[in-house]
Amino acid sequence: MAGNIEFRGTDFTQAHLELYQRTDGAEGHFVDFSRAGASAETPCLVLKTIGRKSGEAKLLPLIYGKDGDRFVIVASKGGAPKHPAWYLNLEANPEVGFQVGRKKYKGAARAAAGAERERLFKMMAGVFPPYDAYQARTDREIPVVVLEPEAEVDRL
């Protein structure tokens, strides 16, 4: 499929981000994560947060799912004991930008809780099955984040 890239090694995240940006989302939107036990067409977006310490914009490609008109991401960090930095940035400042394919949005992020979190985590484990193993290997509850688009924008 056009726009599909394959999961490969430790430099993957930076290469994925650069491809997504260089092609304005024409490539990098769908990623082959079959080697990790997921789909060959796993959907990814680019999230823009503001660093809670630096105040600088931070961009990161992340797997996403859809829940109505909202986008859902998971702060798994591979089941590490601590939350990823991007999640801590969202806690400090929930205003975000994100790109899904060629569309760019500004919006707000919030952590799902209770029954909504459970439902969305299950949905996301359907998108990327390793999330179940990540949750099993950590004592922390892995946050599920809902991105609520407020408007389309021209650039992140």
DSSP file with accessible surface (Angstrom, degrees, kcal/mol):
  #  RESIDUE AA STRUCTURE BP1 BP2  ACC     N-H-->O    O-->H-N    N-H-->O    O-->H-N    TCO  KAPPA ALPHA  PHI   PSI    X-CA   Y-CA   Z-CA
    1    1 A M    >         0   0  132      0, 0.0     3,-1.7     0, 0.0    29,-0.1   0.000 360.0 360.0 360.0 136.7    0.0    0.0    0.0
    2    2 A A  T 3   +     0   0   95      1,-0.2     3,-0.1    25,-0.1    28,-0.1  -0.354 360.0  28.5 -62.7 140.5    1.3    3.5   -0.8
    3    3 A G  T 3  S+     0   0   11      1,-0.3    25,-1.8    26,-0.1    27,-1.0   0.460  90.5 128.6  87.6  -1.9    2.3    5.4    2.3
    4    4 A N  E <   -a   30   0A  43     -3,-1.7    -1,-0.3    23,-0.1     2,-0.3  -0.733  34.1-176.8 -88.0 135.4    3.1    2.2    4.2
    5    5 A I  E     -a   31   0A  33     25,-1.2    27,-4.6    -2,-0.4     2,-0.4  -0.875  22.4-119.0-123.6 163.6    6.5    2.0    5.9
    6    6 A E  E     -a   32   0A  58     -2,-0.3     2,-0.3    25,-0.2    27,-0.2  -0.822  24.6-109.0-108.7 142.4    7.9   -0.9    7.8
    7    7 A F        +     0   0   72     25,-2.4     2,-0.3    -2,-0.4    28,-0.1  -0.497  47.7 164.6 -66.4 124.4    9.0   -1.1   11.4
    8    8 A R        -     0   0  160      1,-0.3     3,-0.2    -2,-0.3     4,-0.1  -0.808  37.6 -59.9-150.6 105.7   12.8   -1.2   11.7
    9    9 A G  S >  S-     0   0   53     -2,-0.3     3,-1.1     1,-0.2    -1,-0.3   0.220  77.6 -43.6  68.9-172.6   15.1   -0.7   14.6
   10   10 A T  T 3  S+     0   0  138      1,-0.3     3,-0.4     2,-0.1     4,-0.2   0.708 126.0  57.0 -76.6 -24.2   15.9    2.1   17.1
   11   11 A D  T 3> S+     0   0  129     -3,-0.2     4,-2.2     1,-0.2    -1,-0.3   0.369  79.0 102.8 -86.9   8.7   16.1    5.0   14.6
   12   12 A F  H <> S+     0   0   23     -3,-1.1     4,-3.2     1,-0.2     5,-0.2   0.898  71.9  54.9 -60.0 -46.2   12.6    4.3   13.5
   13   13 A T  H  > S+     0   0   67     -3,-0.4     4,-2.4     1,-0.2    -1,-0.2   0.929 112.5  41.7 -59.1 -47.2   10.8    7.1   15.4
   14   14 A Q  H  > S+     0   0  102     -4,-0.2     4,-2.6     2,-0.2    -1,-0.2   0.920 116.5  48.6 -67.2 -43.1   12.9    9.9   14.0
   15   15 A A  H  X S+     0   0   55     -4,-2.2     4,-2.4     2,-0.2    -2,-0.2   0.906 111.7  50.7 -63.0 -39.8   12.9    8.4   10.4
   16   16 A H  H  X S+     0   0    4     -4,-3.2     4,-2.6    -5,-0.2    -2,-0.2   0.941 110.9  47.8 -62.9 -47.3    9.1    8.0   10.7
   17   17 A L  H  X S+     0   0   13     -4,-2.4     4,-2.7    -5,-0.2     5,-0.2   0.936 112.3  49.4 -59.3 -46.3    8.6   11.6   11.8
   18   18 A E  H  X S+     0   0   92     -4,-2.6     4,-3.0     1,-0.2    -1,-0.2   0.906 112.3  47.6 -62.8 -40.9   10.9   12.9    9.0
   19   19 A L  H  X S+     0   0   20     -4,-2.4     4,-2.1     2,-0.2     8,-0.3   0.930 111.5  50.5 -65.1 -45.1    9.0   10.9    6.4
   20   20 A Y  H  <>S+     0   0    0     -4,-2.6     5,-2.8     1,-0.2     6,-0.3   0.937 116.9  41.0 -57.7 -46.7    5.6   12.0    7.7
   21   21 A Q  H ><5S+     0   0   93     -4,-2.7     3,-1.1     3,-0.2    -2,-0.2   0.912 112.6  52.9 -69.7 -45.4    6.8   15.7    7.6
   22   22 A R  H 3<5S+     0   0  176     -4,-3.0    -1,-0.2     1,-0.3    -2,-0.2   0.852 118.7  36.1 -60.3 -35.2    8.6   15.5    4.2
   23   23 A T  T ><5S-     0   0   29     -4,-2.1     3,-1.7     4,-0.2    -1,-0.3   0.323 108.7-120.6-101.6   7.6    5.6   14.0    2.5
   24   24 A D  T < 5S-     0   0   62     -3,-1.1    -3,-0.2    -4,-0.3    -4,-0.1   0.871  77.7 -48.6  52.3  40.4    3.0   16.0    4.4
   25   25 A G  T 3 <S+     0   0    4     -5,-2.8     4,-0.4     2,-0.3    -1,-0.3   0.415 112.1 115.9  86.0  -2.5    1.4   12.8    5.7
   26   26 A A  S <  S+     0   0   40     -3,-1.7     2,-0.4    -6,-0.3    -2,-0.1   0.845  86.3  31.2 -66.5 -31.2    1.2   11.1    2.3
   27   27 A E  S    S+     0   0   84     -8,-0.3    -2,-0.3    -7,-0.2    -4,-0.2  -0.953 114.2  36.5-124.8 146.9    3.7    8.5    3.7
   28   28 A G  S    S+     0   0    0    -25,-1.8    -8,-0.1     2,-0.4    -1,-0.1   0.254  80.8 104.8  98.4 -11.4    4.0    7.4    7.3
   29   29 A H  S    S+     0   0   33     -4,-0.4    15,-3.2   -26,-0.2     2,-0.4   0.893  87.3  37.4 -67.4 -38.4    0.3    7.5    8.0
   30   30 A F  E    S-aB   4  43A  53    -27,-1.0   -25,-1.2    13,-0.2    -2,-0.4  -0.961  78.0-169.5-116.9 132.1    0.2    3.7    7.9
   31   31 A V  E     -aB   5  42A   0     11,-2.5    11,-2.7    -2,-0.4     2,-1.1  -0.945  26.7-122.3-125.2 141.6    3.0    1.7    9.3
   32   32 A D  E     +a    6   0A  31    -27,-4.6   -25,-2.4    -2,-0.4     8,-0.3  -0.715  40.4 159.3 -82.9  98.9    3.8   -2.0    9.0
   33   33 A F    > > +     0   0   16      6,-2.3     5,-2.2    -2,-1.1     3,-1.3   0.012  33.4 119.2-104.8  23.9    4.0   -3.1   12.6
   34   34 A S  G > 5 +     0   0   59      1,-0.3     3,-1.5     3,-0.2    -1,-0.2   0.848  68.8  60.5 -62.6 -31.1    3.5   -6.8   11.8
   35   35 A R  G 3 5S+     0   0  170      1,-0.3    -1,-0.3    -3,-0.2    -2,-0.1   0.771 104.7  50.2 -65.8 -23.4    6.9   -7.8   13.2
   36   36 A A  G < 5S-     0   0   39     -3,-1.3    -1,-0.3     3,-0.1    -2,-0.2   0.396 129.9 -96.7 -92.3   0.5    5.6   -6.4   16.6
   37   37 A G  T < 5S+     0   0   51     -3,-1.5    -3,-0.2     1,-0.3     2,-0.2   0.607  91.8 103.0  95.4  14.2    2.4   -8.4   16.3
   38   38 A A  S   <S-     0   0   15     -5,-2.2    -1,-0.3     1,-0.2    90,-0.1  -0.446  77.1 -59.4-114.4-168.2    0.2   -5.7   14.9
   39   39 A S    >   -     0   0   59     88,-0.7    -6,-2.3    -2,-0.2     3,-0.7  -0.314  31.6-128.7 -75.4 154.5   -1.2   -4.9   11.5
   40   40 A A  T 3  S+     0   0   42     -8,-0.3    -1,-0.1     1,-0.3   -35,-0.1   0.528 112.4  47.2 -74.6  -6.7    0.8   -4.2    8.4
   41   41 A E  T 3  S+     0   0   93     -9,-0.1    -1,-0.3   -37,-0.1    -9,-0.2  -0.421  75.5 164.3-132.5  57.9   -1.4   -1.0    8.1
   42   42 A T  E <   -B   31   0A   1    -11,-2.7   -11,-2.5    -3,-0.7     2,-0.2  -0.635  37.5-123.3 -79.2 125.4   -1.3    0.5   11.7
   43   43 A P  E     -B   30   0A  25      0, 0.0    21,-2.0     0, 0.0     2,-0.4  -0.493  31.5-175.0 -75.2 137.7   -2.5    4.1   11.6
   44   44 A C  E     -C   63   0B   2    -15,-3.2    57,-0.5    19,-0.3     2,-0.3  -0.978   8.3-170.6-132.0 144.7   -0.1    6.8   13.0
   45   45 A L  E     -CD  62 100B   0     17,-2.8    17,-2.6    -2,-0.4     2,-0.5  -0.740  26.6-116.3-119.7 171.3   -0.5   10.5   13.6
   46   46 A V  E     -CD  61  99B   1     53,-2.3    53,-2.3    -2,-0.3     2,-0.4  -0.971  28.2-156.6-111.3 123.7    2.0   13.2   14.6
   47   47 A L  E     -CD  60  98B   2     13,-3.0    13,-1.9    -2,-0.5     2,-0.5  -0.844   2.6-158.7-101.1 136.0    1.4   14.8   18.0
   48   48 A K  E     +CD  59  97B  59     49,-3.2    49,-1.7    -2,-0.4     2,-0.3  -0.966  19.7 166.0-115.5 120.0    2.7   18.2   18.8
   49   49 A T  E     -C   58   0B   3      9,-2.5     9,-3.0    -2,-0.5     2,-0.5  -0.780  36.4-116.3-119.6 170.5    3.1   19.1   22.5
   50   50 A I  E     -C   57   0B  56     43,-0.3     7,-0.2    -2,-0.3    42,-0.1  -0.950  37.4-111.5-108.7 126.1    4.9   21.9   24.3
   51   51 A G     >  -     0   0    6      5,-3.2     4,-1.8    -2,-0.5    35,-0.1  -0.326  17.3-143.8 -58.7 128.8    7.8   20.8   26.5
   52   52 A R  T  4 S+     0   0   99     33,-0.2    -1,-0.2     1,-0.2    37,-0.0   0.753  99.1  27.8 -68.4 -24.9    6.9   21.4   30.1
   53   53 A K  T  4 S+     0   0  185      3,-0.1    -1,-0.2     0, 0.0    -2,-0.1   0.813 130.3  35.8-100.0 -43.7   10.5   22.3   31.0
   54   54 A S  T  4 S-     0   0   56      2,-0.1    -2,-0.2     1,-0.0     3,-0.1   0.754  86.2-140.3 -84.4 -27.7   11.8   23.7   27.7
   55   55 A G     <  +     0   0   52     -4,-1.8     2,-0.2     1,-0.3    -3,-0.1   0.525  60.3 130.9  74.6   5.0    8.7   25.4   26.4
   56   56 A E        -     0   0  123      1,-0.1    -5,-3.2    -6,-0.1    -1,-0.3  -0.608  67.1 -99.8 -92.9 151.6    9.7   24.1   22.9
   57   57 A A  E     -C   50   0B  57     -7,-0.2     2,-0.4    -2,-0.2    -7,-0.2  -0.451  37.0-161.6 -67.3 136.8    7.5   22.3   20.5
   58   58 A K  E     -C   49   0B  86     -9,-3.0    -9,-2.5    -2,-0.1     2,-0.4  -0.990   2.4-162.8-123.7 130.6    7.9   18.6   20.5
   59   59 A L  E     +C   48   0B  55     -2,-0.4   -11,-0.2   -11,-0.2   -42,-0.1  -0.938  14.3 166.8-116.2 138.8    6.7   16.3   17.6
   60   60 A L  E     -C   47   0B  51    -13,-1.9   -13,-3.0    -2,-0.4     2,-0.3  -0.968  32.1-129.1-152.1 130.3    6.3   12.6   17.9
   61   61 A P  E     +C   46   0B  14      0, 0.0     2,-0.3     0, 0.0   -15,-0.2  -0.645  36.3 176.5 -78.4 136.1    4.6   10.0   15.7
   62   62 A L  E     -C   45   0B  26    -17,-2.6   -17,-2.8    -2,-0.3     2,-0.1  -0.992  34.3-105.9-139.9 148.0    2.1    7.8   17.6
   63   63 A I  E     -C   44   0B  16     -2,-0.3    11,-0.5   -19,-0.2     2,-0.3  -0.444  45.8-173.1 -66.9 143.1   -0.3    5.0   16.9
   64   64 A Y        -     0   0   18    -21,-2.0     2,-0.3     9,-0.1     9,-0.2  -0.934  20.1-161.3-138.3 163.2   -3.9    6.1   17.0
   65   65 A G  E     -E   72   0B   6      7,-1.8     7,-2.7    -2,-0.3     2,-0.4  -0.867  24.7-117.3-130.5 169.5   -7.5    4.9   16.9
   66   66 A K  E     -E   71   0B 102     -2,-0.3     2,-0.4     5,-0.2     5,-0.2  -0.901  21.6-179.4-112.6 139.5  -10.7    6.7   16.2
   67   67 A D  E >  S-E   70   0B  30      3,-2.5     3,-1.9    -2,-0.4     2,-0.3  -0.853  71.3 -57.6-134.3  93.2  -13.6    7.1   18.5
   68   68 A G  T 3  S-     0   0   65     -2,-0.4    -1,-0.1     1,-0.3     0, 0.0  -0.515 119.2 -21.4  66.6-126.8  -16.3    9.1   16.7
   69   69 A D  T 3  S+     0   0  119     -2,-0.3    -1,-0.3    -3,-0.1     2,-0.2   0.337 123.9  92.3 -95.0   9.1  -14.7   12.3   15.7
   70   70 A R  E <   -E   67   0B  32     -3,-1.9    -3,-2.5    78,-0.1     2,-0.4  -0.665  68.4-135.8-101.5 157.8  -12.0   12.0   18.3
   71   71 A F  E     -EF  66 147B   6     76,-2.2    76,-3.6    -2,-0.2     2,-0.4  -0.888  16.0-152.7-113.2 144.1   -8.5   10.5   18.1
   72   72 A V  E     +EF  65 146B   0     -7,-2.7    -7,-1.8    -2,-0.4     2,-0.3  -0.961  14.4 176.4-124.4 131.8   -7.2    8.1   20.7
   73   73 A I  E     - F   0 145B   0     72,-2.5    72,-3.1    -2,-0.4     2,-0.4  -0.888  21.2-132.9-129.3 162.9   -3.5    7.5   21.7
   74   74 A V  E     - F   0 144B   5    -11,-0.5     2,-1.5    -2,-0.3     3,-0.3  -0.968   4.1-148.3-125.2 129.6   -1.8    5.4   24.4
   75   75 A A        +     0   0    0     68,-2.7    69,-0.1    -2,-0.4     4,-0.0  -0.445  50.3 137.3 -91.2  62.6    1.0    6.6   26.7
   76   76 A S    >>  -     0   0   14     -2,-1.5     3,-2.2    66,-0.1     4,-0.6   0.853  39.4-164.4 -81.4 -38.7    2.5    3.1   26.9
   77   77 A K  G >4 S-     0   0  112     -3,-0.3     3,-1.6     1,-0.3     5,-0.1   0.874  76.2 -65.4  48.1  38.8    6.2    3.7   26.6
   78   78 A G  G 34 S-     0   0   27      1,-0.3    -1,-0.3     2,-0.0    -2,-0.1   0.710  94.5 -57.2  62.9  20.7    6.5    0.0   25.9
   79   79 A G  G <4 S+     0   0    5     -3,-2.2    -1,-0.3     1,-0.2    -2,-0.2   0.643  89.6 163.1  83.7  15.5    5.3   -0.8   29.5
   80   80 A A    <<  -     0   0   27     -3,-1.6    -1,-0.2    -4,-0.6    60,-0.2  -0.216  51.1-111.9 -62.1 158.9    8.1    1.2   31.2
   81   81 A P  S    S+     0   0  111      0, 0.0     2,-0.3     0, 0.0    -1,-0.1   0.737  97.6  54.0 -68.4 -21.5    7.6    2.1   34.8
   82   82 A K  S    S-     0   0  161     -5,-0.1    -2,-0.1     1,-0.1     3,-0.1  -0.844  91.8-101.7-115.5 154.9    7.2    5.8   34.1
   83   83 A H        -     0   0   56     -2,-0.3    -7,-0.1     1,-0.1    -1,-0.1  -0.313  46.1 -98.2 -66.2 150.5    5.0    7.8   31.8
   84   84 A P    >>  -     0   0    9      0, 0.0     4,-1.7     0, 0.0     3,-0.7  -0.334  30.9-114.5 -67.0 154.6    6.5    9.0   28.5
   85   85 A A  H 3> S+     0   0   55      1,-0.3     4,-2.4     2,-0.2   -33,-0.2   0.862 114.5  60.4 -57.9 -38.4    7.6   12.7   28.4
   86   86 A W  H 3> S+     0   0   25      1,-0.2     4,-1.8     2,-0.2    -1,-0.3   0.875 104.0  50.3 -61.7 -34.5    5.0   13.6   25.9
   87   87 A Y  H <> S+     0   0   24     -3,-0.7     4,-2.1     2,-0.2    -1,-0.2   0.918 108.9  50.7 -68.7 -42.4    2.3   12.5   28.3
   88   88 A L  H  X S+     0   0   49     -4,-1.7     4,-1.7     1,-0.2    -2,-0.2   0.882 108.1  54.4 -61.7 -36.4    3.8   14.6   31.1
   89   89 A N  H  X S+     0   0    8     -4,-2.4     4,-2.2     1,-0.2    -1,-0.2   0.904 107.4  50.3 -62.0 -40.1    3.8   17.5   28.6
   90   90 A L  H  < S+     0   0   11     -4,-1.8    -2,-0.2     1,-0.2    -1,-0.2   0.862 106.2  54.9 -67.8 -35.7    0.1   17.1   28.1
   91   91 A E  H  < S+     0   0  117     -4,-2.1    -1,-0.2     1,-0.2    -2,-0.2   0.895 113.2  42.7 -62.0 -38.8   -0.6   17.1   31.8
   92   92 A A  H  < S+     0   0   67     -4,-1.7    -2,-0.2     1,-0.3    -1,-0.2   0.820 136.1  11.0 -75.9 -32.6    1.2   20.4   32.0
   93   93 A N     <  -     0   0   49     -4,-2.2   -43,-0.3    -5,-0.1    -1,-0.3  -0.792  60.8-171.6-150.5 100.7   -0.4   21.8   28.9
   94   94 A P        +     0   0   61      0, 0.0    15,-2.2     0, 0.0     2,-0.5   0.505  56.3 107.7 -77.6  -1.1   -3.4   20.0   27.2
   95   95 A E  E     + G   0 108B 143     13,-0.2     2,-0.3    -5,-0.0   -45,-0.3  -0.653  51.7 168.4 -77.6 125.9   -3.4   22.3   24.1
   96   96 A V  E     - G   0 107B  11     11,-2.6    11,-2.5    -2,-0.5     2,-0.3  -0.869  34.1-145.2-133.6 165.2   -2.0   20.2   21.3
   97   97 A G  E     +DG  48 106B  10    -49,-1.7   -49,-3.2    -2,-0.3     2,-0.3  -0.921  25.2 176.8-120.7 152.9   -1.6   20.1   17.5
   98   98 A F  E     -DG  47 105B   0      7,-2.1     7,-3.0    -2,-0.3     2,-0.4  -0.984  20.5-146.3-157.2 151.1   -1.7   16.9   15.6
   99   99 A Q  E     -DG  46 104B   8    -53,-2.3   -53,-2.3    -2,-0.3     2,-0.5  -0.980   8.3-173.0-121.4 130.3   -1.6   15.6   12.0
  100  100 A V  E >  S-DG  45 103B  16      3,-2.9     3,-1.9    -2,-0.4     2,-0.3  -0.960  70.2 -48.7-123.2 106.1   -3.5   12.7   10.7
  101  101 A G  T 3  S-     0   0    7     -2,-0.5   -75,-0.1   -57,-0.5   -74,-0.1  -0.485 124.1 -22.6  63.1-126.3   -2.5   11.9    7.2
  102  102 A R  T 3  S+     0   0  152     -2,-0.3     2,-0.3   -77,-0.2    -1,-0.3   0.589 119.5  96.0 -90.2 -12.0   -2.6   15.2    5.4
  103  103 A K  E <   -G  100   0B 107     -3,-1.9    -3,-2.9   -78,-0.1     2,-0.4  -0.654  56.1-162.7 -86.2 137.1   -5.1   16.9    7.8
  104  104 A K  E     -GH  99 153B  25     49,-0.5    49,-2.2    -2,-0.3     2,-0.3  -0.930   9.9-176.3-120.3 142.1   -3.7   19.0   10.7
  105  105 A Y  E     -GH  98 152B  31     -7,-3.0    -7,-2.1    -2,-0.4     2,-0.4  -0.934  23.3-146.7-134.2 154.4   -5.7   20.0   13.8
  106  106 A K  E     +GH  97 151B 112     45,-2.4    44,-3.2    -2,-0.3    45,-1.6  -0.906  45.9 125.6-110.4 150.3   -5.4   22.1   16.9
  107  107 A G  E     -GH  96 149B   3    -11,-2.5   -11,-2.6    -2,-0.4     2,-0.4  -0.942  52.2 -77.1-173.8-164.8   -7.2   20.7   19.9
  108  108 A A  E     -GH  95 148B  32     40,-1.9    40,-3.1    -2,-0.3     2,-0.4  -0.926  28.6-149.2-123.7 146.5   -7.2   19.6   23.4
  109  109 A A  E     + H   0 147B   9    -15,-2.2     2,-0.3    -2,-0.4    38,-0.2  -0.894  18.2 171.9-113.6 145.3   -6.0   16.4   25.0
  110  110 A R  E     - H   0 146B  90     36,-1.9    36,-3.2    -2,-0.4     2,-0.4  -0.992  33.8-113.3-149.3 149.1   -7.4   14.7   28.1
  111  111 A A  E     - H   0 145B  47     -2,-0.3    34,-0.2    34,-0.2     2,-0.1  -0.679  32.7-128.4 -80.9 131.5   -6.8   11.4   29.8
  112  112 A A        -     0   0    9     32,-3.1    32,-0.4    -2,-0.4     2,-0.3  -0.487  29.5-164.3 -73.7 151.9   -9.7    9.0   29.7
  113  113 A A    >>  -     0   0   70     -2,-0.1     3,-1.1    30,-0.1     4,-1.1  -0.926  39.7 -11.7-136.4 159.8  -10.8    7.6   33.1
  114  114 A G  H 3> S-     0   0   52     -2,-0.3     4,-2.2     1,-0.2     5,-0.2  -0.165 125.3  -3.8  59.0-136.1  -12.9    4.8   34.4
  115  115 A A  H 3> S+     0   0   86      1,-0.2     4,-2.6     2,-0.2    -1,-0.2   0.837 134.9  56.1 -62.5 -34.9  -15.2    2.9   32.0
  116  116 A E  H <> S+     0   0   49     -3,-1.1     4,-2.8     2,-0.2     5,-0.2   0.936 108.0  48.1 -64.0 -43.5  -14.2    5.2   29.2
  117  117 A R  H  X S+     0   0    8     -4,-1.1     4,-2.9     1,-0.2     5,-0.2   0.928 112.1  49.5 -61.4 -44.7  -10.5    4.4   29.7
  118  118 A E  H  X S+     0   0  103     -4,-2.2     4,-2.1     2,-0.2    -1,-0.2   0.929 113.0  46.5 -60.9 -45.0  -11.2    0.6   29.8
  119  119 A R  H  X S+     0   0  119     -4,-2.6     4,-2.2     1,-0.2    -2,-0.2   0.934 116.0  44.7 -62.6 -46.0  -13.3    0.7   26.6
  120  120 A L  H  X S+     0   0    0     -4,-2.8     4,-2.8     2,-0.2    -2,-0.2   0.868 110.4  53.9 -71.5 -33.8  -10.7    2.8   24.8
  121  121 A F  H  X S+     0   0   13     -4,-2.9     4,-2.5    -5,-0.2    -1,-0.2   0.938 110.1  48.1 -63.9 -43.6   -7.8    0.8   26.0
  122  122 A K  H  X S+     0   0  165     -4,-2.1     4,-1.2    -5,-0.2    -2,-0.2   0.915 111.6  50.4 -61.2 -42.7   -9.5   -2.4   24.7
  123  123 A M  H  X S+     0   0   55     -4,-2.2     4,-1.2     1,-0.2     3,-0.5   0.937 111.9  47.3 -60.0 -45.1  -10.2   -0.6   21.4
  124  124 A M  H  X S+     0   0    0     -4,-2.8     4,-3.0     1,-0.3    -2,-0.2   0.845 105.2  58.0 -70.1 -31.6   -6.5    0.4   21.1
  125  125 A A  H  < S+     0   0    7     -4,-2.5    -1,-0.3     1,-0.2    -2,-0.2   0.802 103.8  55.3 -66.8 -24.4   -5.3   -3.1   22.0
  126  126 A G  H  < S+     0   0   62     -4,-1.2    -1,-0.2    -3,-0.5    -2,-0.2   0.841 111.2  43.2 -71.3 -33.9   -7.3   -4.1   18.9
  127  127 A V  H  < S+     0   0   35     -4,-1.2   -88,-0.7     1,-0.3    -2,-0.2   0.893 136.2  14.4 -74.7 -42.0   -5.3   -1.6   16.8
  128  128 A F  S >< S-     0   0    8     -4,-3.0     3,-2.2   -90,-0.1    -1,-0.3  -0.798  70.3-166.3-138.5  89.0   -2.0   -2.5   18.4
  129  129 A P  T >> S+     0   0   59      0, 0.0     3,-1.8     0, 0.0     4,-0.6   0.765  79.1  74.3 -54.1 -30.0   -2.2   -5.8   20.4
  130  130 A P  H 3> S+     0   0   20      0, 0.0     4,-2.4     0, 0.0     3,-0.2   0.732  77.0  80.3 -58.2 -16.7    1.2   -5.4   22.2
  131  131 A Y  H <> S+     0   0   11     -3,-2.2     4,-2.4     1,-0.2     5,-0.2   0.870  87.2  56.7 -56.8 -35.9   -0.5   -2.8   24.4
  132  132 A D  H <> S+     0   0   95     -3,-1.8     4,-2.0    -4,-0.2    -1,-0.2   0.932 109.0  44.9 -60.9 -44.3   -1.9   -5.7   26.5
  133  133 A A  H  X S+     0   0   49     -4,-0.6     4,-1.5    -3,-0.2    -2,-0.2   0.880 110.7  54.6 -66.9 -37.5    1.6   -7.0   27.1
  134  134 A Y  H  < S+     0   0   45     -4,-2.4     4,-0.4     1,-0.2     3,-0.3   0.921 109.1  47.5 -61.0 -44.3    2.8   -3.5   27.9
  135  135 A Q  H >< S+     0   0   44     -4,-2.4     3,-1.1     1,-0.2    -2,-0.2   0.907 109.6  54.4 -64.7 -37.3    0.1   -3.1   30.6
  136  136 A A  H 3< S+     0   0   90     -4,-2.0    -1,-0.2     1,-0.2    -2,-0.2   0.795 106.1  52.4 -67.0 -27.0    0.9   -6.5   32.0
  137  137 A R  T 3< S+     0   0  154     -4,-1.5     2,-0.3    -3,-0.3    -1,-0.2   0.475 104.3  62.4 -92.3   0.6    4.5   -5.7   32.5
  138  138 A T    <   -     0   0   15     -3,-1.1     4,-0.1    -4,-0.4   -58,-0.1  -0.924  65.1-145.6-126.0 151.4    4.1   -2.4   34.4
  139  139 A D  S    S+     0   0  177     -2,-0.3     2,-0.1   -60,-0.1    -1,-0.1   0.657  79.1  87.1 -82.0 -19.0    2.5   -1.5   37.8
  140  140 A R  S    S-     0   0   29    -60,-0.2     2,-0.7   -61,-0.1    -2,-0.2  -0.482  87.6-113.3 -80.9 152.0    1.2    1.9   36.5
  141  141 A E        -     0   0  115     -2,-0.1    -2,-0.1     1,-0.0    -1,-0.1  -0.776  36.2-125.6 -80.1 119.1   -2.1    2.2   34.7
  142  142 A I        -     0   0    0     -2,-0.7   -66,-0.1    -4,-0.1     2,-0.1  -0.538  27.8-121.7 -68.6 123.3   -1.1    3.1   31.2
  143  143 A P        -     0   0   11      0, 0.0   -68,-2.7     0, 0.0     2,-0.5  -0.397  16.0-152.3 -68.9 142.0   -2.9    6.4   30.2
  144  144 A V  E     -F   74   0B   0    -32,-0.4   -32,-3.1   -70,-0.2     2,-0.4  -0.975  17.2-154.3-111.3 125.5   -5.3    6.5   27.3
  145  145 A V  E     -FH  73 111B   1    -72,-3.1   -72,-2.5    -2,-0.5     2,-0.5  -0.882   6.1-151.7-110.7 132.8   -5.4   10.0   25.8
  146  146 A V  E     -FH  72 110B   0    -36,-3.2   -36,-1.9    -2,-0.4     2,-0.6  -0.890   7.4-155.8-102.2 125.1   -8.3   11.4   23.9
  147  147 A L  E     -FH  71 109B   0    -76,-3.6   -76,-2.2    -2,-0.5   -38,-0.2  -0.919   7.1-163.0-101.0 119.2   -7.5   14.1   21.3
  148  148 A E  E     - H   0 108B  67    -40,-3.1   -40,-1.9    -2,-0.6     2,-0.1  -0.900  14.1-138.6-106.4 108.0  -10.4   16.4   20.6
  149  149 A P  E     + H   0 107B  39      0, 0.0   -42,-0.3     0, 0.0     3,-0.1  -0.446  23.0 177.8 -66.7 136.9  -10.0   18.4   17.4
  150  150 A E  E     -     0   0B 126    -44,-3.2     2,-0.3     1,-0.4   -43,-0.2   0.688  66.0 -13.0-106.0 -33.0  -11.2   22.0   17.7
  151  151 A A  E     - H   0 106B  41    -45,-1.6   -45,-2.4     2,-0.0    -1,-0.4  -0.961  65.5-107.0-164.0 150.7  -10.3   23.2   14.2
  152  152 A E  E     - H   0 105B 119     -2,-0.3     2,-0.3   -47,-0.2   -47,-0.3  -0.611  40.3-166.2 -77.7 144.8   -8.3   22.3   11.1
  153  153 A V  E     - H   0 104B  46    -49,-2.2   -49,-0.5    -2,-0.3     3,-0.1  -0.861  29.7-122.2-129.3 165.3   -5.1   24.3   10.7
  154  154 A D  S    S+     0   0  159     -2,-0.3     2,-0.3     1,-0.2    -1,-0.1   0.792  91.2   2.0 -78.4 -32.5   -2.7   24.9    7.9
  155  155 A R              0   0  204    -51,-0.0    -1,-0.2    -3,-0.0   -52,-0.0  -0.993 360.0 360.0-153.4 158.7    0.4   23.7    9.8
  156  156 A L              0   0   46     -2,-0.3   -50,-0.1    -3,-0.1  -109,-0.0  -0.393 360.0 360.0 -73.5 360.0    1.4   22.2   13.1
